[in-house]
């Protein structure tokens, strides 16, 4: 299916799906070129800027603070290096949900993991900056 999704989305990849899978299996991670469609990128960037600003202003409590890698984070440090729960409805930023559940991303994930969409569960939804 991943190969079909690549063709359907007109991706130009420097790595074939077989090479992507081999890299993932060898390194435990892989960068998938072209996974974010150019027309979706501005909405994701704008949503990211809004939630980063909201978090730094203290209006979103779910964050990772400078100097602490693991929870509890507390409020003693005003700066943060990550926003947690970016798909939470209270943030009001549907761009993340739309991308996270896009057919292109799901096709890449199921190919790399060797599973079906019905086997997947939503995981961490954080942005690090």
KAPEHU-V432051 format. One record per residue. N is the residue number from 1. RES is the residue in one small letter. OMEGA is omega as a letter, one per 30 degrees, with the letter a starting at -180 (none if undefined). NEAR is the number of other ideal C-beta (glycine too) atoms within 10 Angstrom. D_LAST is the distance of its C-alpha to the last C-alpha in Angstrom with 1 decimal. Layout:
n = [N N]
res = [RES RES]
omega = [OMEGA OMEGA]
near = [NEAR NEAR]
d_last = [D_LAST D_LAST]
This chain:
n = [1 2 3 4 5 6 7 8 9 10 11 12 13 14 15 16 17 18 19 20 21 22 23 24 25 26 27 28 29 30 31 32 33 34 35 36 37 38 39 40 41 42 43 44 45 46 47 48 49 50 51 52 53 54 55 56 57 58 59 60 61 62 63 64 65 66 67 68 69 70 71 72 73 74 75 76 77 78 79 80 81 82 83 84 85 86 87 88 89 90 91 92 93 94 95 96 97 98 99 100 101 102 103 104 105 106 107 108 109 110 111 112 113 114 115 116 117 118 119 120 121 122 123 124 125 126 127 128 129]
res = [x x x x x x x x x x x x x x x x x x x x x x x x x x x x x x x x x x x x x x x x x x x x x x x x x x x x x x x x x x x x x x x x x x x x x x x x x x x x x x x x x x x x x x x x x x x x x x x x x x x x x x x x x x x x x x x x x x x x x x x x x x x x x x x x x]
omega = [a l l l l l a a l l l a l l l l l l l a l l l a a a a l l l a a l a l l l a l a l l l l l l l l a a l l a l a l l a l a a a l a l l l a a l f a l a a l a a a l l l l l a l l a a l l a a a a l a l a a a a a l l l l a a l a a a a l l a l a l l a a l a l l a none]
near = [15 20 12 9 19 21 9 12 14 8 15 7 13 8 14 12 18 11 12 21 17 13 16 17 11 9 9 7 8 17 10 21 12 15 17 15 14 7 7 15 12 10 15 17 12 12 20 17 11 15 24 17 11 16 22 15 9 11 10 21 10 18 24 19 18 12 9 14 8 6 9 6 19 8 9 8 12 10 9 21 14 17 22 19 16 22 17 15 9 8 19 10 20 12 19 19 15 14 19 15 13 17 12 20 15 17 21 23 18 18 20 18 12 9 11 10 12 6 10 13 4 9 8 7 15 14 18 9 13]
d_last = [32.5 29.3 31.6 32.9 29.5 28.6 31.9 31.5 28.1 29.3 26.6 27.2 26.0 26.5 27.0 29.5 28.8 31.0 28.9 25.6 27.3 28.7 25.4 23.8 26.9 26.9 23.3 22.1 19.4 19.6 17.7 19.7 20.0 20.5 19.3 17.8 20.7 20.5 21.9 19.2 16.2 16.6 16.8 13.6 11.7 13.7 13.2 9.4 10.0 12.7 11.2 8.3 11.4 13.5 11.7 11.5 15.1 16.1 17.2 15.3 16.0 14.2 11.1 10.3 11.3 11.2 14.3 14.8 13.9 16.2 17.7 19.3 16.6 18.9 18.6 19.5 16.2 14.9 11.3 8.7 5.6 5.9 8.4 11.5 14.4 13.0 16.5 18.4 21.1 20.7 17.5 19.7 17.3 19.5 17.5 15.5 18.9 20.6 18.4 18.3 22.1 22.9 25.8 24.0 21.3 24.1 26.4 24.0 23.3 27.0 28.0 25.8 26.7 30.3 30.6 31.3 29.1 31.2 30.0 26.3 24.7 21.4 18.9 15.5 13.5 9.9 6.5 3.8 0.0]
